Amino acid sequence: MARPITNIVVPPVTEKERQNQAVEGVIQVLVQNADGIQETIKLLQELHHSGILGALGAAVEAREDIAKVVVGQMERPPVTQLINNAMAAAGGLAELNPDMTKKLMSGLAKGLQKAEEGSCSEATVGIFDLIKALRDPDINRAIVFGINLLKGVGEGLKGS
């Protein structure tokens, strides 16, 4: 009877064999993705010819200087005020009822259209025309809305 194998010897892989295996792996990936790689090469060529690739390379090399400039610009008072105002406006918009906002924007668009139509005429408005206009339900609705809006703005300003 033969003796059992107790020792398995794995032949060492040379550096040349590792490189060949790596090259074979890369070639397989290239073959599997040939269309995408060709498109990428075309894109890189276009970016190179237009100068964008060089600009991007320079921007990456100068990233620390660019970051300093960007941070410096962000620290300027007008920019910080803009950011604070945008955040406050976003907070205010978050509190509004979307249905009411939609209705208001629709009414504003219609009002601007009517105002444009009315601005083409040379008609003058007298006191009696204003009194007559107050009886129009649409005008009355807008005036009541405006008065309540002004009241709310005034209450908000008092609380500040």
Backbone as a printed PyTorch tensor [residue, N CA C, xyz], in Angstrom:
tensor([[[  0.8120,  -1.1670,   0.0000],
         [  0.0000,   0.0000,   0.0000],
         [  0.8710,   1.2520,   0.0000]],

        [[  0.3880,   2.3340,  -0.6880],
         [  1.1730,   3.5550,  -0.7990],
         [  0.9540,   4.4290,   0.4180]],

        [[  1.9260,   5.2630,   0.6470],
         [  1.8110,   6.1760,   1.7890],
         [  0.8750,   7.3430,   1.4490]],

        [[  0.1050,   7.8360,   2.4090],
         [ -0.7900,   8.9670,   2.1400],
         [  0.0190,  10.2560,   1.9110]],

        [[ -0.5810,  11.1350,   1.0990],
         [  0.0690,  12.4280,   0.8350],
         [ -0.1870,  13.3250,   2.0400]],

        [[  0.8380,  13.7990,   2.6350],
         [  0.7030,  14.6540,   3.8170],
         [  1.1980,  16.0650,   3.5510]],

        [[  1.8760,  16.2370,   2.4710],
         [  2.4610,  17.5300,   2.1690],
         [  2.0920,  17.9310,   0.7410]],

        [[  1.4170,  19.0840,   0.6000],
         [  1.0540,  19.5690,  -0.7220],
         [  1.9630,  20.7470,  -1.0210]],

        [[  2.6620,  20.6720,  -2.0910],
         [  3.5870,  21.7360,  -2.4750],
         [  2.9270,  22.5590,  -3.5850]],

        [[  2.7190,  23.8350,  -3.2970],
         [  2.1600,  24.7540,  -4.2880],
         [  3.3360,  25.4550,  -4.9410]],

        [[  3.4300,  25.3440,  -6.2510],
         [  4.5700,  25.9930,  -6.8890],
         [  4.4400,  27.5020,  -6.7540]],

        [[  5.5130,  28.1730,  -6.4300],
         [  5.4300,  29.6260,  -6.2580],
         [  5.1380,  30.3120,  -7.5990]],

        [[  4.3040,  31.3630,  -7.4960],
         [  3.9530,  32.1320,  -8.6920],
         [  4.9870,  33.2390,  -8.8280]],

        [[  5.5980,  33.2980,  -9.9850],
         [  6.6370,  34.3110, -10.2060],
         [  5.9700,  35.6500, -10.5130]],

        [[  6.7630,  36.6830, -10.4220],
         [  6.2680,  38.0330, -10.7080],
         [  5.8080,  38.1280, -12.1540]],

        [[  6.4990,  37.4850, -13.0550],
         [  6.1420,  37.4910, -14.4740],
         [  4.7750,  36.8230, -14.6820]],

        [[  4.5250,  35.7130, -13.9930],
         [  3.2350,  35.0230, -14.1070],
         [  2.1050,  35.8890, -13.5530]],

        [[  2.3660,  36.5900, -12.4330],
         [  1.3550,  37.4940, -11.8590],
         [  1.0190,  38.5960, -12.8450]],

        [[  2.0250,  39.1790, -13.4750],
         [  1.7920,  40.2340, -14.4560],
         [  0.9780,  39.7030, -15.6360]],

        [[  1.3060,  38.5070, -16.1050],
         [  0.5670,  37.9100, -17.2200],
         [ -0.8980,  37.6820, -16.8450]],

        [[ -1.1410,  37.2150, -15.6140],
         [ -2.5130,  37.0030, -15.1540],
         [ -3.2660,  38.3370, -15.0820]],

        [[ -2.5780,  39.3650, -14.6100],
         [ -3.2040,  40.6860, -14.5180],
         [ -3.5390,  41.2180, -15.9090]],

        [[ -2.6120,  41.0500, -16.8550],
         [ -2.8500,  41.5090, -18.2220],
         [ -4.0210,  40.7450, -18.8360]],

        [[ -4.0930,  39.4550, -18.6100],
         [ -5.2020,  38.6490, -19.1260],
         [ -6.5340,  39.1190, -18.5340]],

        [[ -6.5340,  39.4390, -17.2410],
         [ -7.7590,  39.9380, -16.5950],
         [ -8.1970,  41.2620, -17.1960]],

        [[ -7.2450,  42.1550, -17.4400],
         [ -7.5710,  43.4620, -18.0350],
         [ -8.1070,  43.2720, -19.4500]],

        [[ -7.4850,  42.3830, -20.2140],
         [ -7.9380,  42.1330, -21.5830],
         [ -9.3680,  41.5910, -21.5780]],

        [[ -9.6900,  40.7050, -20.6450],
         [-11.0590,  40.1720, -20.5610],
         [-12.0550,  41.2890, -20.2580]],

        [[-11.6930,  42.1760, -19.3410],
         [-12.5900,  43.2970, -19.0130],
         [-12.7440,  44.2040, -20.2220]],

        [[-11.6630,  44.4760, -20.9510],
         [-11.7340,  45.3080, -22.1460],
         [-12.6470,  44.6890, -23.2010]],

        [[-12.5400,  43.3900, -23.3900],
         [-13.3720,  42.7140, -24.3860],
         [-14.8460,  42.7770, -23.9740]],

        [[-15.1310,  42.5960, -22.6980],
         [-16.5150,  42.6030, -22.2280],
         [-17.1360,  44.0000, -22.3030]],

        [[-16.3210,  45.0500, -22.2060],
         [-16.8370,  46.4180, -22.1580],
         [-16.2990,  47.2720, -23.3050]],

        [[-16.1000,  46.6870, -24.4580],
         [-15.4610,  47.3960, -25.5670],
         [-16.2370,  48.6470, -25.9870]],

        [[-17.5600,  48.5560, -26.0990],
         [-18.3490,  49.7110, -26.5410],
         [-18.2470,  50.8770, -25.5580]],

        [[-18.3960,  50.5710, -24.2830],
         [-18.3170,  51.6260, -23.2670],
         [-16.9350,  52.2620, -23.2170]],

        [[-15.9100,  51.4630, -23.3760],
         [-14.5440,  52.0000, -23.3260],
         [-14.2880,  52.8810, -24.5390]],

        [[-14.7800,  52.4770, -25.7260],
         [-14.6130,  53.3060, -26.9130],
         [-15.3420,  54.6360, -26.7620]],

        [[-16.5530,  54.6130, -26.2040],
         [-17.3060,  55.8560, -25.9650],
         [-16.5610,  56.7520, -24.9790]],

        [[-15.9870,  56.1430, -23.9460],
         [-15.2400,  56.9160, -22.9510],
         [-14.0160,  57.5630, -23.5820]],

        [[-13.3400,  56.8310, -24.4560],
         [-12.1610,  57.3880, -25.1270],
         [-12.5690,  58.5480, -26.0310]],

        [[-13.6920,  58.4010, -26.7550],
         [-14.1870,  59.4960, -27.5960],
         [-14.4970,  60.7240, -26.7460]],

        [[-15.1480,  60.4990, -25.6130],
         [-15.4850,  61.6060, -24.7190],
         [-14.2250,  62.2980, -24.2160]],

        [[-13.2400,  61.5260, -23.8080],
         [-11.9800,  62.1140, -23.3350],
         [-11.2880,  62.8930, -24.4390]],

        [[-11.3400,  62.3950, -25.6860],
         [-10.7400,  63.1160, -26.7940],
         [-11.4390,  64.4540, -27.0160]],

        [[-12.7650,  64.4460, -26.9650],
         [-13.5160,  65.6950, -27.1340],
         [-13.2010,  66.6780, -26.0190]],

        [[-13.1410,  66.1860, -24.7910],
         [-12.8040,  67.0560, -23.6660],
         [-11.3900,  67.6100, -23.8170]],

        [[-10.4820,  66.8020, -24.3300],
         [ -9.1010,  67.2460, -24.5440],
         [ -9.0400,  68.3150, -25.6290]],

        [[ -9.7040,  68.0720, -26.7690],
         [ -9.6700,  69.0300, -27.8800],
         [-10.3250,  70.3570, -27.5080]],

        [[-11.3610,  70.3210, -26.6790],
         [-12.0430,  71.5560, -26.2970],
         [-11.3210,  72.2980, -25.1850]],

        [[-10.3390,  71.6660, -24.5530],
         [ -9.6000,  72.3160, -23.4850],
         [-10.1910,  72.0940, -22.1090]],

        [[-11.3380,  71.4650, -22.0560],
         [-11.9970,  71.2440, -20.7620],
         [-11.1980,  70.2700, -19.9060]],

        [[-10.6260,  69.2430, -20.5490],
         [ -9.8610,  68.2560, -19.7940],
         [ -8.6570,  68.9030, -19.1210]],

        [[ -7.9800,  69.7960, -19.8410],
         [ -6.8470,  70.5120, -19.2450],
         [ -7.2790,  71.3990, -18.0900]],

        [[ -8.4200,  72.0630, -18.2710],
         [ -8.9330,  72.9290, -17.2050],
         [ -9.2930,  72.1080, -15.9730]],

        [[ -9.9210,  70.9550, -16.1950],
         [-10.2680,  70.0890, -15.0690],
         [ -9.0110,  69.5910, -14.3590]],

        [[ -8.0000,  69.2090, -15.1420],
         [ -6.7430,  68.7570, -14.5410],
         [ -6.1030,  69.8520, -13.7100]],

        [[ -6.1010,  71.0660, -14.2390],
         [ -5.5280,  72.1880, -13.4960],
         [ -6.3330,  72.4740, -12.2310]],

        [[ -7.6670,  72.3450, -12.3330],
         [ -8.5130,  72.5830, -11.1570],
         [ -8.2470,  71.5350, -10.0810]],

        [[ -8.0380,  70.2950, -10.5010],
         [ -7.7480,  69.2430,  -9.5220],
         [ -6.3970,  69.4940,  -8.8660]],

        [[ -5.4210,  69.9090,  -9.6630],
         [ -4.1000,  70.1930,  -9.1050],
         [ -4.1440,  71.3740,  -8.1380]],

        [[ -4.9990,  72.3420,  -8.4190],
         [ -5.0810,  73.5430,  -7.5880],
         [ -6.2550,  73.4830,  -6.6180]],

        [[ -6.7080,  72.2810,  -6.2720],
         [ -7.9180,  72.1300,  -5.4560],
         [ -7.8190,  72.8350,  -4.1100]],

        [[ -6.6700,  72.8420,  -3.4900],
         [ -6.5500,  73.5000,  -2.1850],
         [ -6.7050,  75.0040,  -2.3300]],

        [[ -6.0760,  75.5850,  -3.3650],
         [ -6.2080,  77.0230,  -3.5880],
         [ -7.6500,  77.3900,  -3.9340]],

        [[ -8.2850,  76.5580,  -4.7710],
         [ -9.6800,  76.8160,  -5.1450],
         [-10.5810,  76.7100,  -3.9240]],

        [[-10.3390,  75.7270,  -3.0780],
         [-11.1480,  75.5680,  -1.8620],
         [-10.9980,  76.7900,  -0.9550]],

        [[ -9.7860,  77.3220,  -0.8570],
         [ -9.5740,  78.5200,  -0.0290],
         [-10.3530,  79.7040,  -0.5760]],

        [[-10.3360,  79.8620,  -1.9040],
         [-11.0640,  80.9770,  -2.5210],
         [-12.5620,  80.8220,  -2.3020]],

        [[-13.0690,  79.5890,  -2.4990],
         [-14.5100,  79.3460,  -2.3320],
         [-14.9330,  79.6130,  -0.8890]],

        [[-14.1490,  79.1020,   0.0580],
         [-14.4840,  79.3300,   1.4710],
         [-14.4000,  80.8120,   1.7980]],

        [[-13.3990,  81.4920,   1.2420],
         [-13.2730,  82.9340,   1.4680],
         [-14.4700,  83.6980,   0.9310]],

        [[-14.9630,  83.2870,  -0.2440],
         [-16.1360,  83.9420,  -0.8170],
         [-17.3950,  83.6430,  -0.0040]],

        [[-17.4820,  82.4310,   0.5300],
         [-18.6540,  82.0520,   1.3150],
         [-18.7200,  82.8010,   2.6390]],

        [[-17.5790,  83.2790,   3.1160],
         [-17.5510,  83.9820,   4.3990],
         [-17.8920,  85.4550,   4.2740]],

        [[-17.9970,  85.9720,   3.0520],
         [-18.3220,  87.3880,   2.8490],
         [-19.7350,  87.6700,   3.3570]],

        [[-19.9550,  88.8300,   3.9890],
         [-21.2830,  89.1500,   4.5390],
         [-22.4270,  89.0620,   3.5290]],

        [[-22.2880,  89.5410,   2.2830],
         [-23.4290,  89.4100,   1.3690],
         [-23.8050,  87.9500,   1.1000]],

        [[-22.8120,  87.0760,   1.0310],
         [-23.1040,  85.6630,   0.7590],
         [-23.7740,  85.0200,   1.9680]],

        [[-23.2700,  85.3220,   3.1640],
         [-23.9020,  84.7420,   4.3510],
         [-25.3180,  85.2730,   4.5180]],

        [[-25.5250,  86.5580,   4.1730],
         [-26.8800,  87.1060,   4.2400],
         [-27.7900,  86.4210,   3.2270]],

        [[-27.2630,  86.1570,   2.0220],
         [-28.0380,  85.4570,   1.0100],
         [-28.4290,  84.0700,   1.5020]],

        [[-27.4900,  83.3550,   2.0880],
         [-27.7780,  82.0110,   2.5960],
         [-28.8150,  82.0770,   3.7170]],

        [[-28.6490,  83.0270,   4.6370],
         [-29.6150,  83.1710,   5.7350],
         [-31.0000,  83.5280,   5.2090]],

        [[-31.0630,  84.4270,   4.2060],
         [-32.3560,  84.8040,   3.6280],
         [-33.0020,  83.6270,   2.9120]],

        [[-32.1950,  82.8500,   2.1950],
         [-32.7420,  81.6820,   1.4960],
         [-33.2880,  80.6730,   2.4980]],

        [[-32.5760,  80.4700,   3.5980],
         [-33.0540,  79.5320,   4.6160],
         [-34.3330,  80.0410,   5.2710]],

        [[-34.4010,  81.3550,   5.5310],
         [-35.6080,  81.9210,   6.1300],
         [-36.7850,  81.8210,   5.1600]],

        [[-36.5290,  82.0910,   3.8770],
         [-37.5990,  81.9890,   2.8750],
         [-38.0740,  80.5450,   2.7570]],

        [[-37.1410,  79.6020,   2.7750],
         [-37.5270,  78.1960,   2.6970],
         [-38.3420,  77.7950,   3.9180]],

        [[-37.9600,  78.2940,   5.0760],
         [-38.7290,  78.0090,   6.2880],
         [-40.1210,  78.5990,   6.2170]],

        [[-40.2260,  79.8190,   5.6930],
         [-41.5340,  80.4490,   5.5370],
         [-42.3980,  79.7130,   4.5380]],

        [[-41.8030,  79.2770,   3.4320],
         [-42.5690,  78.5270,   2.4320],
         [-43.0350,  77.1860,   2.9740]],

        [[-42.2520,  76.6110,   3.8670],
         [-42.6300,  75.3180,   4.4410],
         [-43.8770,  75.4470,   5.3130]],

        [[-44.1200,  76.6340,   5.8500],
         [-45.2850,  76.8420,   6.7110],
         [-46.5640,  77.1120,   5.9230]],

        [[-46.4390,  77.4430,   4.6310],
         [-47.6110,  77.8000,   3.8350],
         [-48.3640,  76.5610,   3.3670]],

        [[-49.6670,  76.7200,   3.2520],
         [-50.5270,  75.6670,   2.7230],
         [-50.3480,  75.6390,   1.2040]],

        [[-49.9140,  74.5210,   0.6200],
         [-49.6700,  74.4700,  -0.8220],
         [-50.9080,  74.7780,  -1.6600]],

        [[-52.0770,  74.3700,  -1.2020],
         [-53.2970,  74.6520,  -1.9610],
         [-53.5690,  76.1500,  -2.0180]],

        [[-53.3580,  76.8220,  -0.8900],
         [-53.5730,  78.2710,  -0.8560],
         [-52.5400,  78.9820,  -1.7190]],

        [[-51.3080,  78.5140,  -1.6840],
         [-50.2550,  79.1220,  -2.4990],
         [-50.5830,  78.9620,  -3.9790]],

        [[-51.0710,  77.7850,  -4.3570],
         [-51.4350,  77.5340,  -5.7480],
         [-52.5760,  78.4580,  -6.1660]],

        [[-53.5720,  78.5860,  -5.2940],
         [-54.7160,  79.4450,  -5.5780],
         [-54.2690,  80.9110,  -5.7060]],

        [[-53.3770,  81.3420,  -4.8240],
         [-52.8810,  82.7120,  -4.8470],
         [-52.0800,  82.9780,  -6.1170]],

        [[-51.2300,  82.0380,  -6.5100],
         [-50.4260,  82.2150,  -7.7240],
         [-51.3090,  82.2580,  -8.9680]],

        [[-52.3550,  81.4290,  -8.9770],
         [-53.2900,  81.4420, -10.0960],
         [-54.0170,  82.7870, -10.1650]],

        [[-54.4470,  83.2730,  -9.0150],
         [-55.1260,  84.5700,  -8.9640],
         [-54.1900,  85.6990,  -9.3610]],

        [[-52.9480,  85.6140,  -8.9450],
         [-51.9660,  86.6420,  -9.3090],
         [-51.7340,  86.6530, -10.8170]],

        [[-51.6340,  85.4830, -11.4250],
         [-51.4360,  85.3970, -12.8750],
         [-52.6280,  85.9940, -13.6180]],

        [[-53.8470,  85.6560, -13.1540],
         [-55.0460,  86.2200, -13.7790],
         [-55.0970,  87.7320, -13.5860]],

        [[-54.7380,  88.1800, -12.3940],
         [-54.7410,  89.6130, -12.1180],
         [-53.7540,  90.3640, -12.9960]],

        [[-52.5690,  89.8000, -13.1940],
         [-51.5870,  90.4430, -14.0660],
         [-52.0810,  90.4940, -15.5070]],

        [[-52.7690,  89.4280, -15.9270],
         [-53.3170,  89.4100, -17.2850],
         [-54.3710,  90.5040, -17.4480]],

        [[-55.2790,  90.6130, -16.4720],
         [-56.3180,  91.6540, -16.5170],
         [-55.6970,  93.0420, -16.4650]],

        [[-54.6660,  93.2020, -15.6250],
         [-54.0050,  94.4990, -15.5140],
         [-53.3600,  94.8930, -16.8340]],

        [[-52.7760,  93.9200, -17.5210],
         [-52.1560,  94.2070, -18.8150],
         [-53.2110,  94.6190, -19.8360]],

        [[-54.3360,  93.9040, -19.8280],
         [-55.4340,  94.2590, -20.7420],
         [-55.9580,  95.6510, -20.4310]],

        [[-56.1050,  95.9610, -19.1490],
         [-56.6370,  97.2580, -18.7440],
         [-55.6780,  98.3980, -18.9790]],

        [[-54.3770,  98.1090, -18.9840],
         [-53.4050,  99.1900, -19.1690],
         [-53.3840,  99.6890, -20.6030]],

        [[-53.9610,  98.9140, -21.5230],
         [-53.9940,  99.3230, -22.9280],
         [-55.0570, 100.3930, -23.1670]],

        [[-56.0590, 100.4530, -22.2980],
         [-57.1310, 101.4380, -22.5040],
         [-56.7440, 102.7630, -21.8540]],

        [[-57.3080, 103.8150, -22.3640],
         [-57.0200, 105.1630, -21.8690],
         [-58.0990, 105.6420, -20.8920]],

        [[-58.9420, 104.7420, -20.3990],
         [-60.0540, 105.1160, -19.5330],
         [-59.5410, 105.6210, -18.1900]],

        [[-60.2220, 106.6020, -17.6360],
         [-59.9000, 107.1120, -16.3030],
         [-60.9230, 106.5710, -15.3130]],

        [[-60.5320, 106.5140, -14.0610],
         [-61.4030, 105.9710, -13.0210],
         [-61.7520, 107.1040, -12.0680]],

        [[-63.0400, 107.2680, -11.8390],
         [-63.5060, 108.2950, -10.9240],
         [-63.9770, 107.6840,  -9.6140]],

        [[-64.4250, 108.5430,  -8.7050],
         [-64.8960, 108.1120,  -7.3900],
         [-66.0670, 107.1430,  -7.5280]],

        [[-67.0260, 107.4740,  -8.3780],
         [-68.1940, 106.6040,  -8.5290],
         [-67.8010, 105.2530,  -9.1160]],

        [[-66.7730, 105.2410, -10.0000],
         [-66.2870, 103.9710, -10.5420],
         [-65.6900, 103.1040,  -9.4350]],

        [[-64.9830, 103.7310,  -8.4840],
         [-64.4020, 102.9830,  -7.3630],
         [-65.4980, 102.4060,  -6.4680]],

        [[-66.5240, 103.2050,  -6.1800],
         [-67.6230, 102.7260,  -5.3380],
         [-68.3450, 101.5760,  -6.0300]],

        [[-68.5460, 101.7060,  -7.3290],
         [-69.1920, 100.6500,  -8.1020],
         [-68.3180,  99.3770,  -8.0990]],

        [[-67.0040,  99.5550,  -8.1810],
         [-66.0820,  98.4170,  -8.1860],
         [-66.1260,  97.6650,  -6.8620]],

        [[-66.3530,  98.3810,  -5.7600],
         [-66.4190,  97.7300,  -4.4540],
         [-67.5810,  96.7360,  -4.3790]],

        [[-68.5960,  96.9310,  -5.2030],
         [-69.7320,  96.0150,  -5.2020],
         [-69.4530,  94.7430,  -6.0030]],

        [[-68.3940,  94.7590,  -6.8100],
         [-68.0170,  93.5660,  -7.5890],
         [-67.4840,  92.5190,  -6.6130]],

        [[-68.0680,  91.3010,  -6.5930],
         [-67.6540,  90.2830,  -5.6200],
         [-66.1680,  89.8980,  -5.7380]],

        [[-65.6240,  89.8770,  -6.9600],
         [-64.2150,  89.5140,  -7.1340],
         [-63.2990,  90.5740,  -6.5330]],

        [[-63.6150,  91.8380,  -6.7870],
         [-62.8140,  92.9300,  -6.2310],
         [-62.9540,  92.9500,  -4.7150]],

        [[-64.1670,  92.7630,  -4.2270],
         [-64.3930,  92.7540,  -2.7820],
         [-63.6110,  91.6240,  -2.1240]],

        [[-63.6080,  90.4480,  -2.7540],
         [-62.8650,  89.3000,  -2.2220],
         [-61.3640,  89.6270,  -2.1370]],

        [[-60.8400,  90.2780,  -3.1750],
         [-59.4190,  90.6320,  -3.1920],
         [-59.1050,  91.6800,  -2.1290]],

        [[-60.0120,  92.6340,  -1.9290],
         [-59.7850,  93.6700,  -0.9070],
         [-59.8140,  93.0610,   0.4920]],

        [[-60.7680,  92.1760,   0.7530],
         [-60.8360,  91.5100,   2.0590],
         [-59.5660,  90.6840,   2.2770]],

        [[-59.1240,  89.9730,   1.2280],
         [-57.8870,  89.1920,   1.3250],
         [-56.7100,  90.1140,   1.6410]],

        [[-56.6210,  91.2370,   0.9290],
         [-55.5220,  92.1840,   1.1520],
         [-55.5340,  92.7770,   2.5510]],

        [[-56.7070,  93.1090,   3.0460],
         [-56.8070,  93.6680,   4.4030],
         [-56.3600,  92.6340,   5.4330]],

        [[-56.8160,  91.3900,   5.2680],
         [-56.3920,  90.3310,   6.2010],
         [-54.8910,  90.0430,   6.0730]],

        [[-54.3870,  90.1200,   4.8570],
         [-52.9520,  89.9270,   4.6540],
         [-52.1720,  91.0210,   5.3860]],

        [[-52.6010,  92.2620,   5.2340],
         [-51.9320,  93.3750,   5.9220],
         [-52.0310,  93.2320,   7.4360]],

        [[-53.1580,  92.7540,   7.9300],
         [-53.3130,  92.5450,   9.3730],
         [-52.3280,  91.4920,   9.8620]],

        [[-52.2190,  90.3940,   9.1200],
         [-51.2940,  89.3340,   9.5050],
         [-49.8400,  89.7990,   9.4550]],

        [[-49.4950,  90.5690,   8.4320],
         [-48.1230,  91.1040,   8.3310],
         [-47.8480,  92.0220,   9.5120]],

        [[-48.8240,  92.8470,   9.8390],
         [-48.6470,  93.7590,  10.9810],
         [-48.4740,  92.9980,  12.2930]],

        [[-49.2490,  91.9490,  12.4980],
         [-49.1020,  91.1310,  13.7000],
         [-47.7450,  90.4650,  13.7360]],

        [[-47.2940,  90.0020,  12.5820],
         [-45.9790,  89.3770,  12.5040],
         [-44.8620,  90.3700,  12.7930]],

        [[-45.0080,  91.5820,  12.3230],
         [-43.9760,  92.6060,  12.5620],
         [-43.9560,  93.0190,  14.0330]],

        [[-45.1290,  93.0300,  14.6700],
         [-45.1910,  93.3980,  16.0850],
         [-44.4850,  92.3710,  16.9390]],

        [[-44.6110,  91.0950,  16.5480],
         [-44.0130,  90.0150,  17.3400],
         [-42.5050,  89.9320,  17.1820]],

        [[-41.9280,  90.5850,  16.1750],
         [-40.4730,  90.4780,  15.9360],
         [-39.6650,  91.2560,  16.9230]]])
